[in-house]
Amino acid sequence: MTKITTLVVTYNGINWIERCLQSLMNSSTETDIIVIDNGSSDGTQDVIKSYSSVKFIQSETNLGFGKANNVGFNIALENNTDYVFLLNQDAWIEKDTIKNLLSVITN
């Protein structure tokens, strides 16, 4: 089975993160979800922590988008993921988005 990990970097994203995570949870294709928070101060962390299946990484400092994604990539690779999907905190996916992306990659 193909293992997919989705990385979401957050920073003060309380207005969007729930819709983002919910869309991943509703995906027709299973994905591990790792959220790396860059030191939010608006309650974003509490929303993320309410999702027990989401791996939550709290950065002590704001690493920026690139370095925070690298933290997630390292965890995904340690867990033998086949594909990593990057999703912004203010974006969400349709039910078959990951399935459709996989079909393009594997055909």
HUWO-V14567 format. One record per residue. N is the residue number from 0. OMEGA is omega in degrees with one decimal (NA if undefined). NEAR is the number of other C-alpha atoms within 8 Angstrom. D_LAST is the distance of its C-alpha to the last C-alpha in Angstrom with 2 decimals. Layout:
((N OMEGA NEAR D_LAST) (N OMEGA NEAR D_LAST))
This chain:
((0 179.4 2 16.13) (1 179.6 6 14.27) (2 -178.8 10 17.06) (3 174.4 12 16.94) (4 175.4 14 20.06) (5 177.4 12 21.09) (6 175.9 15 23.89) (7 174.8 13 26.47) (8 -178.0 14 29.40) (9 170.0 14 32.48) (10 -179.1 9 35.81) (11 -176.0 10 38.17) (12 -175.8 12 35.39) (13 -179.2 10 37.30) (14 -172.6 6 36.77) (15 -165.6 10 32.97) (16 -179.2 14 31.97) (17 178.6 10 32.54) (18 178.2 9 30.28) (19 -177.8 13 27.58) (20 179.7 9 27.87) (21 179.3 8 28.28) (22 177.6 12 25.03) (23 178.7 12 23.22) (24 -178.7 7 25.27) (25 -179.3 7 24.28) (26 176.3 14 20.52) (27 177.5 8 18.79) (28 -178.1 7 16.84) (29 176.7 7 19.36) (30 169.1 10 19.91) (31 -177.9 9 22.82) (32 174.9 12 24.80) (33 176.6 13 26.96) (34 177.2 14 29.40) (35 -178.3 16 31.40) (36 -177.3 14 34.51) (37 175.5 15 36.36) (38 178.8 11 39.81) (39 178.9 12 39.80) (40 -174.9 6 43.26) (41 -178.9 7 42.56) (42 179.3 9 41.69) (43 -177.2 14 37.92) (44 -179.7 8 38.16) (45 177.2 7 39.90) (46 -178.4 11 37.16) (47 -178.3 12 34.48) (48 178.9 9 36.72) (49 177.3 6 36.97) (50 -174.1 7 33.36) (51 -178.6 6 33.90) (52 -179.8 5 30.25) (53 174.0 11 29.67) (54 -174.8 8 30.42) (55 176.6 10 32.90) (56 177.9 8 33.89) (57 176.5 8 37.02) (58 177.4 10 37.64) (59 -179.1 6 41.32) (60 175.7 6 40.84) (61 -178.1 7 38.55) (62 -171.6 9 36.06) (63 -173.7 7 34.28) (64 -175.7 7 30.63) (65 -178.5 7 29.30) (66 178.1 8 31.43) (67 176.3 13 30.91) (68 178.1 12 27.11) (69 175.2 8 27.76) (70 179.2 9 29.82) (71 178.3 12 26.96) (72 179.8 10 24.47) (73 178.2 8 27.03) (74 179.9 8 27.34) (75 180.0 11 23.60) (76 176.4 8 23.36) (77 -180.0 7 26.50) (78 174.3 6 24.87) (79 177.3 7 21.87) (80 177.9 12 19.26) (81 -178.4 8 15.64) (82 175.8 8 14.97) (83 179.6 11 17.73) (84 177.7 8 17.84) (85 179.3 7 20.93) (86 177.8 10 22.74) (87 -178.6 8 26.11) (88 -177.7 12 29.02) (89 178.8 9 29.65) (90 176.2 9 26.19) (91 -176.0 11 24.63) (92 171.3 10 21.40) (93 -174.1 7 20.82) (94 -175.3 10 20.13) (95 -177.8 10 16.38) (96 -177.3 9 15.70) (97 176.5 10 14.22) (98 179.8 9 12.19) (99 177.4 8 10.77) (100 178.7 8 10.25) (101 -179.2 8 8.43) (102 177.0 8 5.95) (103 -177.8 7 5.54) (104 -172.6 6 5.79) (105 179.0 5 3.84) (106 NA 4 0.00))
